[in-house]
């Protein structure tokens, strides 16, 4: 079961799709007429961006949850590896015994073979179950991450009044002036909220 980098891949995808659209209702609509006093081709939209990688690496909630997800992934991988080795050993023993005429009857050989097949089916079912559990846990994390960022930005933007906040991941934005970068504001705000939430528990 290959779950390497599952936290990084899924959480970044979720983060990028979270909320970085209009953050208040002041953004002009496409069908609205342009203000007569405003020169054609200009805009007064207030825009900011957030570095996704920085959120993933510096938001304490992300860091702690990634550790938990990795632990669960490792535990699942170790469990499956042990079961797979048991199955391989049983299959090898069966084959060796069969070649050496070690079974007293055909019925005995068929019975052992059927048991090995059931063991293989059980392994497949376990793999599916553990994979599903890890997917569910990852989806739970993505939802919590989305909610925490959306709730923070909703309050944050009450005073900042941005029309648009976008996510910057890698080179998905060709150019962005650093004066529009609010990443550290967002990280500090998220961490302060998370700290207060943990202290209340």
KOLTITI-914177 format. One record per residue: z, x, y of N, C-alpha, C in turn; residue in one letter. Coordinates in steps of 0.02 Angstrom, whole numbers, padded with zeros to 5 digits, always signed. Atoms other than C-alpha are relative to their C-alpha. Layout:
<nodes>
ZXYZXYZXYA...
</nodes>
This chain:
<nodes>
+00000+00043-00059+00000+00000+00000+00000+00044+00061X+00007-00045-00056-00060+00089+00155+00023-00034+00064X-00027+00030-00061+00050+00043+00302+00011+00052+00054X-00009-00052-00048+00036+00205+00400-00022-00024+00069X+00014+00016-00070+00041+00184+00588-00004-00075+00013X+00005+00072-00009+00062-00004+00568+00032-00022+00065X-00034+00017-00062+00185-00012+00712-00044+00015+00060X+00041-00022-00058+00073+00086+00830-00062-00043+00008X+00063+00037-00003-00087-00006+00786+00011-00072+00022X-00009+00071-00013-00022-00183+00787+00034-00013+00066X-00036+00013-00062+00099-00169+00931-00043+00014+00061X+00044-00013-00057-00029-00091+01047-00051-00056+00008X+00048+00055-00004-00154-00226+01003+00034-00062+00029X-00036+00058-00026-00024-00359+01036+00016+00008+00074X-00017-00014-00070+00031-00276+01198-00060-00010+00045X+00060+00003-00041-00146-00264+01262-00023-00072+00010X+00022+00070-00005-00174-00449+01230+00054-00046+00028X-00058+00040-00018-00005-00506+01293-00010-00045+00059X-00005+00042-00059-00012-00563+01470-00038+00025+00059X+00027-00032-00059-00114-00452+01577-00060-00038+00027X+00048+00042-00034-00206-00590+01662+00030-00017+00068X-00028+00017-00065-00163-00681+01823+00075-00009-00005X-00073+00004+00002+00023-00662+01860+00027-00049+00050X-00021+00058-00040+00029-00796+01992-00062-00041+00014X+00056+00047-00008-00080-00938+02049-00039+00012+00064X+00033-00012-00063-00143-00856+02207-00069+00032-00008X+00065-00031+00010-00295-00773+02128-00055-00050+00015X+00054+00047-00017-00456-00850+02196-00038-00022-00061X+00040+00027+00055-00554-00961+02078-00074+00011+00015X+00071-00015-00007-00738-00933+02047-00037-00052+00042X+00036+00053-00034-00788-01101+02119+00027-00014+00070X-00027+00011-00066-00682-01088+02276-00046+00033+00051X+00041-00029-00053-00775-01057+02438+00038+00057+00033X-00030-00058-00031-00743-00890+02520+00024-00017+00069X-00028+00011-00067-00633-00890+02674-00051+00023+00052X+00051-00015-00050-00747-00893+02825+00018+00063+00039X-00021-00057-00039-00643-00758+02909-00002+00064-00041X+00000-00058+00044-00659-00643+02759-00072+00023-00011X+00069-00025+00010-00814-00531+02752-00022-00007-00072X+00027+00007+00067-00927-00558+02604+00009+00065-00039X-00007-00058+00043-00893-00442+02458+00068+00033+00002X-00067-00028-00003-00711-00408+02503+00049-00046-00036X-00050+00040+00034-00554-00467+02417+00069+00024+00021X-00068-00019-00018-00369-00469+02455+00045-00004-00062X-00039+00003+00061-00315-00474+02273+00044+00061-00006X-00048-00054+00010-00162-00370+02234+00003+00015-00075X+00008-00017+00071-00187-00278+02069+00044+00060-00018X-00039-00056+00025-00078-00163+01964-00017+00010-00074X+00012-00012+00071-00089-00081+01793+00061+00032-00032X-00055-00028+00039+00030-00027+01656-00030+00041-00057X+00022-00043+00056+00005+00118+01533+00032-00024-00065X-00024+00027+00063+00020+00045+01358+00038+00054-00040X-00031-00053+00040+00061+00211+01273+00070+00017+00025X-00065-00014-00029+00206+00240+01392+00050-00054-00018X-00045+00055+00020+00279+00069+01355+00021+00009-00072X-00014-00008+00071+00266+00102+01169+00049+00057-00014X-00040-00059+00013+00350+00272+01181+00067+00001+00038X-00060-00004-00042+00482+00238+01315+00041-00064+00003X-00039+00062+00002+00534+00056+01294+00045+00003-00061X-00048-00012+00053+00692+00070+01191-00007-00051-00057X+00009+00051+00051+00661-00094+01100-00056+00020-00048X+00056-00022+00042+00493-00027+01037+00020+00058-00044X-00020-00059+00038+00568+00138+00984+00045-00018-00058X-00047+00018+00052+00709+00059+00887-00033-00042-00054X+00033+00043+00049+00601-00073+00804-00050+00039-00042X+00048-00040+00038+00471+00056+00754+00035+00038-00056X-00039-00035+00050+00606+00152+00661+00016-00048-00058X-00016+00049+00052+00657-00007+00567-00062-00017-00041X+00061+00015+00036+00478-00048+00523-00021+00057-00046X+00018-00058+00040+00448+00128+00461+00045+00006-00062X-00047-00001+00057+00604+00120+00352-00021-00051-00053X+00020+00052+00047+00547-00043+00274-00066+00018-00035X+00063-00021+00029+00373+00026+00248+00011+00054-00053X-00015-00054+00048+00443+00182+00163+00034-00027-00062X-00035+00029+00057+00559+00080+00053-00049-00037-00046X+00049+00037+00040+00416-00032-00002-00045+00049-00038X+00044-00049+00032+00305+00118-00037+00035+00035-00059X-00038-00033+00053+00442+00204-00140+00011-00046-00060X-00009+00048+00053+00477+00046-00239-00063-00008-00041X+00064+00009+00034+00294+00021-00280-00020+00063-00039X+00017-00062+00034+00272+00204-00324+00039+00007-00066X-00041-00004+00061+00416+00197-00449-00025-00049-00053X+00025+00050+00047+00349+00037-00528-00068+00021-00030X+00066-00021+00022+00175+00110-00539+00006+00056-00052X-00012-00054+00048+00240+00266-00628+00024-00028-00067X-00024+00032+00061+00331+00156-00753-00057-00032-00039X+00057+00032+00032+00172+00060-00788-00047+00053-00030X+00043-00053+00026+00070+00219-00808+00029+00032-00063X-00033-00029+00058+00198+00289-00929-00005-00046-00060X+00004+00049+00055+00200+00129-01032-00071-00002-00028X+00070+00002+00022+00009+00126-01038-00018+00063-00039X+00015-00063+00035+00000+00309-01090+00034+00002-00068X-00036+00003+00064+00131+00285-01225-00035-00047-00050X+00035+00048+00043+00038+00134-01290-00064+00031-00028X+00063-00030+00021-00127+00227-01297+00012+00055-00052X-00015-00054+00047-00050+00377-01385+00022-00028-00068X-00024+00030+00062+00038+00267-01512-00057-00034-00037X+00057+00033+00031-00122+00170-01542-00045+00051-00035X+00043-00051+00029-00221+00328-01574+00032+00032-00061X-00036-00031+00056-00088+00393-01693+00019-00051-00054X-00016+00053+00048-00082+00228-01789+00076-00012-00006X-00072+00008-00001+00098+00208-01736+00025-00071-00004X-00020+00070+00004+00098+00019-01739-00002-00024-00073X-00004+00025+00069+00148-00069-01899-00052-00053-00014X+00050+00053+00010+00023-00207-01870-00040-00010+00063X+00042+00016-00058-00114-00268-01756+00037-00046+00048X-00038+00046-00042+00000-00404-01695+00050+00037+00044X-00049-00040-00040+00130-00276-01639-00036+00035+00058X+00039-00035-00052-00002-00178-01543-00021-00049+00055X+00021+00050-00049-00066-00336-01459+00059-00024+00042X-00059+00022-00036+00110-00386-01413+00020+00051+00054X-00016-00053-00049+00144-00218-01328-00052+00001+00056X+00053+00001-00050-00024-00225-01241+00008-00058+00049X-00011+00058-00043+00013-00399-01175+00058+00012+00048X-00059-00015-00042+00182-00338-01110-00020+00046+00057X+00023-00046-00052+00096-00197-01016-00043-00036+00052X+00041+00040-00046-00028-00319-00941+00043-00042+00046X-00046+00039-00041+00115-00429-00882+00035+00045+00051X-00032-00048-00045+00197-00276-00807-00047+00018+00058X+00050-00013-00052+00036-00239-00713-00007-00058+00049X+00004+00060-00042+00026-00418-00649+00061-00005+00046X-00062+00003-00040+00207-00409-00592-00002+00051+00057X+00007-00051-00051+00169-00248-00499-00045-00023+00057X+00047+00026-00051+00022-00330-00409+00034-00053+00042X-00036+00053-00037+00130-00479-00361+00052+00031+00046X-00050-00034-00042+00267-00363-00297-00034+00033+00060X+00036-00032-00055+00140-00266-00194-00021-00052+00053X+00020+00052-00046+00075-00427-00118+00059-00027+00040X-00059+00028-00033+00250-00490-00080+00028+00048+00052X-00026-00049-00047+00310-00329+00000-00047+00009+00060X+00048-00005-00055+00150-00317+00102+00006-00059+00047X-00007+00060-00041+00171-00495+00161+00064+00001+00042X-00063-00005-00037+00352-00464+00209-00006+00048+00058X+00009-00049-00054+00304-00311+00310-00045-00028+00055X+00044+00032-00049+00163-00407+00395+00039-00051+00042X-00040+00050-00035+00285-00546+00439+00048+00032+00049X-00047-00036-00043+00410-00423+00509-00036+00030+00060X+00040-00029-00055+00274-00340+00613-00021-00054+00049X+00018+00056-00044+00216-00508+00680+00060-00023+00041X-00062+00018-00035+00396-00548+00724+00013+00048+00058X-00008-00050-00052+00407-00385+00821-00050-00012+00057X+00051+00010-00051+00243-00418+00912+00016-00060+00044X-00019+00060-00039+00303-00591+00964+00058+00015+00047X-00058-00018-00041+00469-00521+01027-00021+00046+00057X+00025-00044-00052+00379-00384+01122-00038-00038+00053X+00039+00040-00047+00259-00508+01200+00046-00042+00045X-00046+00042-00039+00401-00623+01253+00040+00041+00050X-00041-00040-00045+00506-00484+01327-00040+00024+00060X+00041-00024-00055+00362-00416+01431-00020-00058+00046X+00020+00057-00041+00304-00587+01489+00058-00024+00043X-00058+00023-00038+00479-00639+01540+00019+00048+00055X-00016-00049-00052+00509-00476+01631-00050-00004+00058X+00051+00000-00053+00344-00482+01725+00003-00064+00043X-00007+00063-00037+00374-00663+01773+00051+00007+00056X-00052-00011-00051+00534-00614+01864-00020+00057+00047X+00020-00058-00040+00466-00447+01924-00050-00021+00053X+00053+00019-00046+00317-00531+02006+00020-00051+00052X-00024+00046-00051+00422-00654+02103+00003+00033+00068X-00003-00038-00063+00442-00518+02234-00062+00043+00011X+00058-00044-00007+00293-00405+02198-00064-00038+00017X+00057+00043-00017+00166-00547+02206-00068+00030-00019X+00065-00024+00023+00028-00465+02105-00042-00059-00024X+00047+00050+00025-00126-00571+02070-00021+00017-00072X+00025-00022+00065-00173-00467+01918+00037+00064-00021X-00030-00060+00030-00079-00345+01806-00038+00012-00065X+00042-00014+00058-00187-00260+01676+00031+00058-00041X-00025-00053+00044-00150-00146+01528-00051+00056-00001X+00042-00059+00004-00219+00030+01524+00017+00037-00065X-00011-00033+00065-00238+00099+01347-00057+00050-00010X+00052-00050+00009-00330+00263+01325-00048+00000+00059X+00050-00001-00054-00493+00257+01423-00033-00068+00007X+00030+00067-00008-00518+00068+01424-00013-00017+00073X+00013+00007-00072-00511+00080+01614-00031+00066+00023X+00035-00061-00018-00636+00205+01683+00034+00037+00057X-00035-00032-00055-00540+00237+01843+00052-00048+00028X-00053+00040-00031-00376+00177+01918+00041+00046+00045X-00040-00037-00048-00290+00241+02074+00074-00004-00020X-00070-00002+00022-00112+00296+02033+00046-00043+00043X-00043+00042-00042-00044+00194+02178+00005-00070-00028X-00004+00066+00032-00079+00040+02071+00040+00002-00065X-00036-00009+00063+00022+00110+01925+00073-00022+00008X-00069+00025-00002+00183+00011+01898+00035+00012-00067X-00026-00011+00068+00218+00080+01724+00075+00014+00000X-00071-00019+00001+00387+00160+01764+00044-00057+00024X-00037+00059-00022+00444+00006+01858+00012-00047-00059X-00004+00045+00057+00406-00098+01704+00045+00028-00055X-00041-00031+00052+00485+00025+01582+00074-00003+00018X-00070+00001-00021+00645+00040+01683+00028-00071-00001X-00023+00069+00000+00656-00147+01705+00011-00027-00070X-00006+00023+00069+00626-00182+01521+00061+00032-00034X-00057-00034+00031+00755-00052+01467+00067-00025+00027X-00062+00027-00029+00886-00119+01587+00015-00069-00029X-00010+00066+00031+00860-00294+01519+00022+00006-00073X-00017-00009+00071+00866-00234+01340+00071+00025-00008X-00068-00027+00002+01025-00135+01372+00052-00055+00012X-00046+00055-00015+01109-00287+01449+00005-00049-00057X+00002+00047+00056+01055-00395+01303+00040+00027-00060X-00036-00032+00056+01124-00271+01174+00075+00000+00014X-00071-00002-00018+01289-00255+01267+00034-00068-00006X-00028+00067+00005+01313-00443+01262+00016-00019-00072X-00009+00018+00071+01306-00446+01071+00070+00022-00023X
</nodes>
